[in-house]
Amino acid sequence: MAPGRAPDFGGPAVPPGNVLVDRPAMTSTGGPAGHSAEGETRSSRFRGDIEGLRAVAVGLVLLYHAGLPFIHGGFVGVDVFFVISGFLITTQLLSEMDRTGTVSLVRFYARRAKRLLPAAGVVLVATALLTWLFIPDTRWKEIGGDIAGSALYVVNWRLAARSVDYLAEDSQPSPVQHFWSLAVEEQYYLVWPLLILLAILAAKMIKNRTRPALWTGLLLVIVPSFAWSLIETAQSPASAFFVTTTRMWELGVGAAVALAAGACARLPRMAALVIGWAGLAAIAVSGLFYTENIAWPGYAAALPVIGAASVIAAGFAVTRGGPASLLGVRPMRWIGGLSYSLYLWHWPLIVVATVYFDGLSTYKGLAVVAVSIVPAWLTYRTVESGFRHSAAISRSARLALSLGANFTLIGVAAGIVLVLAVPAVGGPGAKTALGAAVLRDDPRGDPAGAVVDHVDWMTPLPTEATKDIDLTFRDNCLQGEGKTAVVTCRYGDPKGPITVAVVGDSKVAQWTSALEPLAKQNGWRMVTYLKSACSFSMAVIETEGQTCRAWGANVLKRLQADPPDWVVTSQSDTQGRDAAGKFTEQAMVVGLRDMWGRLRAMGSKVMVIANNPHPGKNVYECVAKNPDKLSACSFDRKEYDSSSAVTQHTAAKGMKGVEVVDLFDAICPTERCPAVIGNVLIYRQGSHLTDTYIRSMTPRLAKALTKAHLRATYKKEG
């Protein structure tokens, strides 16, 4: 998922059950019928329009996930759900407050436990089983951790961390990724009932009405959260999508509608009609015309949020002729009633089907969504409704909480079992693996690097490939997304006569495990200046363009203050933005030459390590699926022609003091690039090479650097 884009996975599920809304009782003329201690009397009525609004929200999410081409912004169902949830739960809490003068946290959490946790636990166990049956074991640890995190309602923070983790490049969607929104809701409801209790206490202490204190507490949630949503979405949109702090304002808007129920009920009919239909139109427009390119949530989320709030608010004052006349029809209410279970089931089935069929067409996606209705309906009838309507559980908050805790533990256990089920078998290991050492000095066409279908053993195992990383990742030497400050790490001889600066993104970082022993043995003072996904170029790139350029300018200032003898660099980006705003290879060439020219002007020489191409797949996952047909995981050597290596060669041509080292022949000796050479798995994730294979190329790198005028001798240690 590219940073700045709304991820294509689901929204939250609203607590299931009949939508009974406490509202101010109205006279036939539309005025208040009476007054309670807070100035209003409450009576309950079924809000079929809210049940139908659930159907709209879940429909947007499901059709979006199915791949329906015209539902570009179906992810806004997330935001609609948040508003509904904030409204309904706050209405329940206010009703209890009006009846008793307080709210019971025990009863509140007991209600949520019996409604949400049993069905969630069943789906988590089923997802663990489906993962074990159909998803490669390379992903079991990650998914098992996600399942445990989902059961504990903290998975959104786990996903947020993964979204900005460059090691998670090309990571596939988790089958429980949709639980992030449930986690946001539950974390919000750790805060909001407490604020209501504090408001009640404060009102009693100052002998004032409770409503003003509640509004103050709510604004203390909405305003900072919305402000942070704007800031975080601009700085780190990938993680902003998941974190609770950027989403609390959306639930808060729903809570505000509940607090303003009396005013909503007094809306003139015509005003309510306009507000209601305009709100529904806002949801439809955002669902149809928003795209994944919009940084989310940020200010753009205000449209569906305000739209959902408007529909709910209008429903207090008008039904006939308003959105309720559409949303309250029986089919919409039926889908809305099933929305929680349907939401829980559809996403795991889509992810598993995507793996099984190696991708989903729109028709298959729609078929999977349709099939998910079956387990959803069964879960709704047997689990969700069964526990919710149990007289014994309804009478005992303790029993309800115990029930929820047990289903939570079942979900955690399912995740742990999946993690422990990962096979722990392999061959002799890295110490005896030769990797690139099996190749001759001129590896082009070497049979030892030809594609084979089977090897007796390999290292790293496919299940451990993503952990086979270079030392700068292990030492936390890469600056993260959205940040421009310079992070450095130092290696080699701190007093060495030659200073080598390693600058760029993860594609030069992967070579540091081979450069570090050369720095030790050759007396280099090696300093790294690295940032994930950022080319060291004057060009503006598509991802984090201005941030990367600002970071690059900061690095350049540091280098100018103490010019190194050599700057070793590489990058994955092939294109930069030109004067017309288009992204072209030529613009990247100009940007690289500009930066390298500045380095040459301060007396530093430039060593470019040509980038290796992207295989077009996660090779380690392919190897796990095809251990006896590794040729299925090979790719065409011509992929090199579209890699940034070509851009680098073009940029360096004719520049004095700029050298290019290209070791691609030792990665891909033949016309088909293999997955394994010398018992070493070559690719760890995306286009990154395993650290084990990089280390096996250290002697070749030393010879290539020496040939390019950076003297480097190497003697294998141990």
C-alpha positions in Angstrom: 0.0 0.0 0.0 1.5 3.3 -1.0 1.6 5.9 1.7 -1.0 8.5 1.4 -3.6 6.2 0.0 -6.6 4.8 1.8 -6.1 1.1 2.4 -8.6 -1.2 0.7 -9.9 -3.0 3.7 -13.0 -2.8 5.8 -14.7 -0.5 8.2 -16.0 -1.1 11.7 -19.0 -3.1 12.7 -21.6 -1.3 14.8 -22.8 -3.3 17.9 -25.6 -5.5 16.7 -29.1 -5.5 17.9 -32.3 -3.6 17.4 -31.8 0.1 16.9 -34.0 1.4 19.8 -33.2 5.1 20.2 -34.2 7.1 23.2 -35.5 10.5 22.0 -37.3 13.5 23.3 -41.1 12.7 23.5 -42.8 15.1 21.1 -46.4 16.5 21.0 -48.4 16.4 17.8 -47.4 19.9 17.2 -43.7 19.1 17.4 -43.0 20.8 20.7 -41.5 19.1 23.8 -44.1 17.1 25.7 -42.5 17.5 29.0 -39.3 18.1 30.9 -37.0 15.8 32.9 -34.2 17.0 35.2 -32.3 17.8 32.0 -35.2 19.5 30.4 -36.5 16.6 28.3 -38.5 13.3 28.7 -37.3 10.3 26.8 -39.3 7.6 25.0 -37.9 4.8 22.8 -38.7 4.1 19.2 -37.2 1.8 16.6 -35.0 3.7 14.1 -35.2 1.7 11.0 -33.4 4.4 9.1 -30.3 3.8 11.2 -30.5 0.1 10.5 -30.7 0.9 6.8 -27.7 3.3 7.2 -25.8 0.3 8.5 -26.7 -1.5 5.3 -25.4 1.4 3.2 -22.1 1.4 5.2 -21.5 -2.3 5.0 -22.7 -2.4 1.4 -20.1 0.2 0.4 -17.3 -1.8 2.2 -18.3 -5.2 0.8 -18.8 -4.0 -2.8 -15.5 -2.1 -2.6 -13.7 -5.2 -1.4 -15.3 -7.3 -4.1 -13.7 -5.0 -6.7 -16.8 -3.3 -8.1 -15.1 -0.7 -10.4 -17.5 2.2 -9.7 -17.3 2.0 -5.9 -14.0 3.8 -5.8 -14.4 5.1 -2.2 -16.2 2.2 -0.5 -13.7 2.6 2.4 -15.9 5.5 3.6 -18.2 2.9 5.1 -15.6 2.9 7.9 -16.5 6.5 8.7 -20.2 6.0 8.5 -20.0 3.1 10.9 -18.0 5.1 13.4 -20.7 7.9 13.4 -23.5 5.3 13.9 -21.6 3.6 16.7 -20.8 6.8 18.5 -24.5 7.8 18.3 -26.0 4.6 19.4 -23.7 3.9 22.4 -23.9 7.5 23.6 -27.7 7.3 23.3 -27.6 4.2 25.6 -25.4 5.9 28.1 -27.5 9.1 28.2 -30.7 7.0 28.6 -29.1 5.2 31.6 -27.9 8.6 33.0 -31.4 10.1 32.7 -32.9 7.1 34.5 -30.4 6.5 37.3 -28.4 9.7 37.5 -25.2 7.9 36.6 -23.8 5.2 34.3 -22.6 1.7 35.3 -19.3 0.8 33.6 -19.8 -2.8 34.6 -23.2 -3.0 32.8 -21.9 -1.1 29.9 -19.0 -3.4 29.2 -21.1 -6.5 30.0 -23.5 -5.4 27.2 -20.7 -5.0 24.7 -19.0 -8.2 25.8 -22.0 -10.4 25.2 -22.9 -8.7 21.9 -19.5 -8.4 20.2 -17.0 -11.0 21.6 -18.7 -14.4 21.0 -19.1 -13.8 17.3 -15.7 -12.2 17.0 -14.1 -15.2 18.8 -15.8 -17.7 16.4 -14.6 -15.8 13.3 -11.0 -15.5 14.7 -10.9 -19.3 15.3 -12.3 -20.0 11.8 -9.8 -17.5 10.3 -6.9 -19.3 12.0 -8.1 -22.6 10.6 -8.6 -21.1 7.0 -5.1 -19.6 7.2 -3.6 -23.0 8.2 -5.4 -24.7 5.3 -4.9 -22.2 2.5 -2.3 -19.5 3.2 1.4 -20.2 3.0 3.2 -20.8 6.3 5.5 -17.9 5.5 2.6 -15.7 6.8 1.4 -17.7 9.7 3.5 -15.9 12.3 2.3 -12.5 11.2 -1.3 -13.5 10.9 -1.2 -15.4 14.2 0.0 -12.2 15.8 -2.8 -10.3 14.1 -5.4 -12.7 15.3 -4.2 -12.4 18.9 -4.1 -8.6 18.6 -7.6 -8.6 17.1 -8.9 -10.7 20.0 -7.4 -8.1 22.4 -8.6 -5.1 20.3 -5.1 -3.6 19.8 -4.5 -4.8 16.2 -5.0 -1.3 14.8 -1.7 -0.2 16.4 0.0 -3.3 15.1 -1.2 -2.5 11.6 -0.2 1.1 12.0 3.4 0.1 12.9 3.5 -2.3 10.0 2.2 0.3 7.5 5.3 2.5 8.1 7.7 -0.5 8.4 9.8 -0.6 5.3 10.5 -4.2 6.0 6.8 -4.9 5.4 7.2 -3.9 1.7 4.6 -5.8 -0.4 3.1 -7.3 2.8 -0.2 -8.8 1.9 -3.5 -7.8 3.7 -4.1 -9.8 6.8 -7.4 -11.8 6.9 -8.2 -10.1 10.2 -7.2 -6.6 9.1 -10.8 -5.5 9.3 -10.6 -5.9 13.1 -8.6 -2.6 13.3 -11.9 -0.6 13.3 -13.4 -2.7 16.1 -10.2 -2.0 18.1 -10.6 1.7 17.5 -14.2 1.6 18.8 -13.3 -0.4 21.9 -10.4 1.9 22.7 -12.8 4.9 22.3 -15.2 3.3 24.7 -12.5 3.0 27.4 -12.5 6.8 27.4 -16.0 8.1 26.6 -18.0 6.5 29.5 -15.3 7.7 31.9 -15.7 11.2 30.6 -19.5 10.9 31.1 -19.0 9.9 34.7 -16.6 12.7 35.2 -19.1 15.1 33.7 -21.8 13.9 36.0 -19.5 14.2 39.0 -18.4 17.7 38.0 -22.0 18.8 37.5 -23.0 17.6 40.9 -20.0 19.3 42.5 -20.8 22.7 41.0 -24.6 22.1 41.2 -25.1 22.6 37.5 -26.8 20.7 34.7 -24.9 17.7 33.3 -25.4 18.5 29.6 -22.9 21.5 29.5 -20.3 19.3 31.2 -20.9 16.5 28.7 -20.5 18.9 25.8 -17.3 20.1 27.2 -16.0 16.6 27.6 -17.0 15.7 24.1 -15.3 18.8 22.6 -12.2 17.8 24.4 -12.3 14.6 22.4 -13.5 15.9 19.0 -11.3 19.0 18.6 -7.9 17.5 19.4 -8.6 14.3 17.5 -9.7 16.2 14.4 -6.7 18.5 14.6 -4.4 15.5 15.1 -6.1 13.7 12.2 -5.2 16.6 9.9 -1.6 16.7 11.1 -0.9 13.0 11.2 -2.6 12.4 7.8 -0.4 15.0 6.2 2.8 13.6 7.9 2.2 9.9 8.0 -1.0 8.9 6.1 -0.3 5.2 6.2 -0.3 4.9 10.0 -2.9 7.7 10.4 -5.5 5.4 8.7 -5.4 3.0 11.6 -4.6 4.8 14.9 -7.3 5.6 17.4 -6.3 9.2 17.9 -7.1 10.2 14.3 -10.5 8.5 14.4 -12.0 9.4 17.8 -13.5 12.6 16.4 -15.7 10.6 14.0 -17.2 8.6 16.9 -17.5 11.9 18.8 -19.6 13.4 16.0 -22.0 10.6 16.4 -22.1 11.2 20.2 -22.7 14.9 19.5 -25.9 14.0 17.5 -27.1 11.9 20.5 -26.5 14.9 22.8 -28.3 17.2 20.5 -31.3 14.9 20.1 -33.7 17.4 21.5 -32.6 20.1 19.1 -32.7 17.7 16.2 -36.3 16.7 17.0 -37.3 20.4 16.8 -36.0 20.9 13.3 -38.6 22.2 10.8 -39.8 19.5 8.4 -38.3 21.1 5.3 -35.0 21.7 7.0 -34.9 18.1 8.2 -35.7 16.9 4.6 -32.9 18.9 3.1 -30.4 18.0 5.8 -31.3 14.3 5.6 -31.1 13.9 1.8 -28.0 16.1 1.6 -26.4 13.8 4.2 -27.2 10.7 2.2 -26.0 12.3 -1.0 -22.7 13.2 0.8 -22.2 9.5 1.7 -23.0 8.4 -1.9 -20.7 11.0 -3.5 -17.8 10.1 -1.3 -18.4 6.4 -1.9 -18.5 6.7 -5.6 -15.9 9.4 -6.3 -13.3 9.3 -3.5 -10.3 7.2 -4.5 -7.4 5.4 -2.7 -5.2 8.3 -3.7 -6.8 10.5 -1.1 -4.8 10.8 2.1 -7.1 9.4 4.8 -8.8 10.2 7.1 -7.8 13.9 7.3 -10.2 16.6 6.2 -11.7 14.5 3.4 -13.3 12.2 5.9 -15.5 15.1 7.1 -17.8 14.6 4.1 -19.1 11.1 4.9 -18.9 11.8 8.6 -21.1 14.9 8.4 -23.3 13.1 5.9 -23.9 10.2 8.3 -24.6 12.6 11.2 -27.0 14.6 9.1 -29.0 11.5 8.1 -29.3 10.4 11.8 -30.1 13.9 13.0 -32.8 14.4 10.3 -34.5 11.1 11.3 -35.5 12.6 14.7 -37.7 15.2 12.9 -39.0 13.5 9.8 -39.5 10.0 8.5 -42.0 10.1 5.7 -40.4 11.7 2.6 -37.0 11.7 4.3 -34.1 9.3 3.9 -35.9 7.0 6.4 -38.4 6.2 3.7 -35.6 4.6 1.7 -33.4 3.3 4.5 -36.2 1.9 6.6 -37.5 -0.6 4.0 -37.4 -4.3 5.0 -34.5 -5.4 2.8 -32.3 -2.6 4.1 -33.2 -3.3 7.7 -32.4 -7.0 7.2 -29.0 -6.3 5.8 -28.4 -3.7 8.5 -29.3 -6.3 11.2 -26.9 -8.8 9.7 -24.1 -6.2 9.2 -21.9 -7.1 12.1 -21.7 -10.8 11.3 -21.5 -10.1 7.6 -18.7 -7.6 8.2 -16.8 -10.1 10.3 -17.0 -12.9 7.8 -16.6 -11.3 4.4 -13.0 -10.1 4.7 -11.3 -13.4 5.8 -13.1 -15.2 3.0 -11.9 -12.6 0.4 -8.3 -12.8 1.6 -8.3 -16.6 1.6 -10.0 -16.7 -1.8 -7.5 -14.2 -3.2 -4.6 -16.5 -2.2 -6.4 -19.7 -3.3 -7.3 -18.3 -6.8 -4.1 -16.3 -7.0 -6.1 -13.1 -7.4 -9.8 -12.3 -7.6 -11.8 -11.0 -10.6 -14.8 -8.7 -9.8 -17.2 -11.6 -10.5 -15.3 -13.9 -8.1 -15.1 -11.1 -5.5 -18.9 -10.6 -5.7 -19.4 -14.4 -5.4 -17.2 -14.5 -2.3 -19.2 -11.6 -0.7 -22.4 -13.5 -1.6 -21.2 -16.7 -0.1 -20.2 -14.9 3.1 -23.9 -14.2 3.8 -24.2 -17.9 4.8 -21.8 -18.1 7.7 -22.8 -14.5 8.6 -26.5 -15.6 8.9 -25.6 -18.7 10.8 -23.4 -16.8 13.2 -26.1 -14.1 13.7 -28.8 -16.7 14.4 -26.8 -19.1 16.6 -24.1 -17.1 18.3 -24.8 -13.4 18.2 -28.6 -13.6 18.8 -28.3 -16.6 21.1 -26.0 -15.0 23.6 -27.7 -11.6 23.3 -31.1 -12.9 24.1 -30.0 -15.3 26.8 -32.0 -14.5 30.0 -29.3 -15.8 32.3 -26.6 -13.7 30.7 -28.8 -10.7 30.5 -29.5 -10.9 34.2 -25.8 -11.3 35.2 -23.2 -8.7 34.2 -20.5 -11.0 35.8 -21.6 -13.9 33.6 -21.6 -11.6 30.5 -18.1 -10.4 31.2 -16.9 -13.9 31.9 -18.4 -15.0 28.6 -16.6 -12.2 26.7 -13.3 -12.9 28.4 -13.5 -16.6 27.5 -14.1 -15.9 23.8 -11.3 -13.3 23.9 -8.9 -16.0 25.3 -10.1 -18.4 22.6 -9.2 -15.9 20.0 -5.8 -15.2 21.5 -5.2 -19.0 21.7 -6.1 -19.4 18.1 -3.4 -16.8 17.1 -0.8 -18.4 19.3 -1.4 -21.9 18.0 -1.0 -20.6 14.4 2.3 -19.0 15.3 3.5 -22.2 17.0 2.4 -24.2 13.9 5.1 -22.6 11.7 7.4 -25.5 10.6 10.9 -25.3 12.1 12.9 -27.4 9.7 15.9 -26.6 7.4 19.3 -27.5 6.3 22.8 -27.0 7.6 22.4 -23.2 7.7 24.1 -20.0 6.7 27.6 -21.0 7.8 27.8 -23.7 5.1 25.7 -22.1 2.4 27.8 -20.6 -0.4 25.4 -18.3 -2.1 27.2 -16.3 -4.8 30.5 -18.0 -3.9 29.5 -20.9 -6.1 29.7 -18.7 -9.1 32.8 -18.2 -11.2 34.5 -14.7 -11.4 32.5 -13.9 -14.5 29.1 -15.3 -13.5 27.2 -14.5 -16.7 25.8 -17.8 -18.0 27.3 -19.9 -15.2 25.4 -23.2 -14.8 25.8 -22.9 -11.1 23.4 -20.0 -11.2 20.8 -21.6 -13.4 17.2 -22.1 -12.4 16.4 -25.4 -10.7 13.2 -26.9 -9.5 14.5 -28.3 -6.2 17.3 -27.9 -3.7 17.9 -30.2 -0.7 18.0 -27.3 1.7 18.2 -23.5 1.7 18.9 -20.6 4.0 17.1 -18.5 5.1 14.0 -20.6 5.2 11.1 -18.9 3.4 9.4 -18.5 6.8 12.4 -16.5 8.1 13.2 -14.6 4.9 11.7 -11.3 6.0 13.9 -11.3 9.1 17.1 -11.8 7.1 17.9 -8.1 7.1 21.0 -6.0 7.0 22.8 -4.5 10.0 21.4 -1.0 9.5 17.8 -2.2 9.9 18.9 -4.1 13.0 20.6 -1.0 14.3 17.6 1.3 13.6 19.7 3.4 11.3 16.9 4.3 8.8 14.9 7.4 9.2 11.1 6.7 9.1 8.2 8.0 7.0 7.3 11.6 7.2 10.4 12.7 8.9 13.3 14.9 7.6 15.8 14.8 10.4 19.1 13.0 9.6 19.9 9.7 11.4 23.4 8.4 11.2 25.2 5.2 12.3 29.0 4.7 12.2 31.0 1.6 11.3 34.5 0.6 10.5 37.5 2.5 11.9 36.4 5.7 13.7 39.8 7.3 13.0 40.3 5.9 9.5 41.9 8.0 6.9 39.1 7.4 4.3 35.6 8.5 5.0 32.8 6.7 3.2 29.3 8.0 3.5 26.5 5.5 2.6 23.5 7.6 1.6 20.1 6.7 0.2 17.1 4.4 0.7 16.9 0.7 1.7 18.4 -0.3 -1.6 21.8 1.0 -0.6 21.1 0.0 3.1 20.9 -3.7 2.0 24.6 -3.5 0.9 25.8 -2.3 4.3 26.3 -5.8 5.6 28.9 -6.3 2.8 30.4 -2.8 3.2 30.9 -3.0 6.9 33.5 -5.8 6.9 35.3 -3.9 4.0 35.3 -0.8 6.2 36.9 -2.7 9.1 39.6 -4.4 7.0 40.4 -1.3 4.9 40.4 1.4 7.6 37.3 3.3 6.4 35.3 5.6 8.6 31.9 4.5 7.3 28.9 6.7 8.2 25.3 5.9 7.0 22.6 8.5 6.1 19.6 6.5 5.3 15.8 7.0 5.0 13.2 4.5 3.9 11.8 5.0 0.4 13.8 8.2 -0.2 16.2 8.6 -3.1 19.2 10.9 -2.5 18.4 13.1 -5.5 17.3 16.6 -6.2 14.3 15.2 -8.0 10.8 15.1 -6.4 9.6 11.5 -6.2 6.0 10.4 -6.1 6.1 8.9 -2.6 6.9 11.4 0.1 8.3 13.7 -2.5 8.8 16.9 -0.6 9.7 15.1 2.6 12.4 13.2 0.8 13.8 16.3 -0.9 13.9 18.1 2.5 15.7 15.1 4.1 18.1 15.0 1.2 18.9 18.8 1.6 19.6 18.2 5.3 21.9 15.3 4.5 23.7 17.4 1.9 24.3 20.1 4.5 25.9 17.5 6.9 28.1 16.2 4.1 29.2 19.7 3.1 30.2 20.5 6.7 32.6 17.5 6.7 33.0 16.2 3.1 33.6 12.4 2.8 36.0 10.9 0.4 33.4 8.8 -1.2 29.6 8.8 -1.2 28.1 5.3 -1.8 24.5 5.5 -2.9 21.7 3.7 -4.6 17.9 3.9 -4.9 14.8 2.2 -6.0 12.9 5.1 -7.6 13.1 5.4 -11.4 11.1 8.6 -11.9 11.0 12.1 -10.7 8.5 15.0 -11.3 9.3 17.2 -14.2 8.4 20.9 -14.7 5.0 19.9 -16.2 4.2 17.8 -13.0 4.6 14.5 -14.8 6.8 11.7 -13.4 9.5 10.7 -15.9 12.8 8.8 -15.9 14.5 11.9 -17.4 13.5 14.0 -14.4 15.1 11.4 -12.2 18.3 11.4 -14.3 18.4 15.2 -14.0 17.8 15.1 -10.3 20.6 12.5 -9.7 23.1 14.4 -11.8 22.2 17.6 -9.9 22.9 15.9 -6.6 26.0 14.1 -7.7 27.3 17.3 -9.2 26.9 19.0 -5.8 28.9 16.2 -4.2 31.6 16.4 -6.8 31.8 20.2 -6.2 32.7 19.7 -2.6 35.4 17.2 -3.5 33.6 13.9 -2.8 33.6 11.0 -5.3 30.4 9.1 -6.0 30.0 5.3 -6.0 26.6 4.1 -7.3 25.7 0.5 -6.6 23.2 -0.3 -9.4 19.9 -1.4 -8.1 18.6 -4.9 -8.7 15.2 -5.3 -10.4 11.9 -6.2 -8.8 10.9 -9.9 -9.4 7.3 -8.9 -9.6 6.3 -11.1 -6.8 7.3 -12.0 -3.2 9.8 -14.8 -4.1 10.0 -16.2 -0.6 6.2 -16.8 -0.6 6.4 -18.4 -4.0 9.2 -20.7 -2.8 7.0 -21.7 0.2 4.2 -22.6 -2.2 6.5 -24.4 -4.7 9.3 -26.1 -2.8 9.6 -28.7 -5.6 9.1 -26.4 -8.5 11.3 -23.4 -7.8 11.3 -22.5 -11.5 7.8 -21.1 -10.9 9.5 -18.5 -8.8 12.0 -17.3 -11.4 11.6 -14.2 -13.5 12.8 -12.8 -16.8 16.2 -11.1 -16.8 14.7 -8.4 -18.9 13.1 -6.9 -15.7 16.4 -5.2 -15.4 15.5 -2.9 -18.3 12.7 -1.3 -16.2 14.7 -1.0 -13.0 16.3 2.1 -11.6 19.7 0.6 -12.5 19.2 1.8 -16.1 18.4 5.2 -14.8 21.5 5.2 -12.6 23.7 4.2 -15.6 22.2 6.9 -17.7 22.7 9.5 -15.0 26.3 8.6 -14.4 27.3 8.5 -18.1 29.9 11.2 -18.8 30.2 12.4 -15.2 33.8 12.5 -14.0 34.3 11.1 -10.5 31.0 9.1 -10.6 31.4 5.3 -10.8 28.8 2.6 -11.1 29.2 -0.9 -9.7 26.7 -3.4 -11.1 26.6 -6.9 -9.6 23.4 -8.0 -11.3 25.1 -10.9 -13.1 25.9 -12.4 -9.7 22.2 -12.2 -8.8 20.9 -13.3 -12.1 23.5 -15.2 -14.1 21.1 -16.7 -16.8 18.1 -15.5 -18.8 15.8 -16.6 -16.1 16.6 -15.2 -12.7 16.6 -18.0 -10.0 15.1 -18.0 -6.5 18.1 -19.8 -5.0 21.8 -19.9 -5.7 24.3 -21.9 -3.7 21.5 -23.0 -1.2 20.8 -19.3 -0.4 17.4 -17.8 -1.0 18.1 -14.6 -2.9 15.1 -12.3 -2.3 13.6 -11.6 1.2 10.7 -9.3 0.4 9.7 -7.3 -2.7 12.9 -6.4 -4.5 15.2 -6.6 -1.4 17.9 -9.2 -1.3 18.4 -11.4 1.7 21.3 -10.4 4.0 22.7 -13.9 3.7 23.0 -13.5 -0.1 24.4 -10.0 0.2 27.1 -11.2 2.5 28.0 -14.0 0.1 28.7 -11.3 -2.5 31.2 -9.4 -0.3 34.3 -10.6 -2.2 32.7 -9.6 -5.5 31.8 -6.2 -4.1 35.4 -5.7 -2.9 36.8 -6.4 -6.4 34.2 -4.2 -8.1 34.9 -1.3 -5.8 38.6 -1.6 -6.3 38.1 -1.7 -10.1 36.0 1.5 -9.7 38.9 3.2 -7.8 37.8 2.7 -4.2 40.4 0.3 -3.0 38.9 -2.6 -1.0 40.6 -5.8 0.0 38.7 -8.6 1.7 39.7 -11.6 3.7 36.9 -13.9 5.0 36.8 -13.8 8.7 36.9 -16.9 10.8 
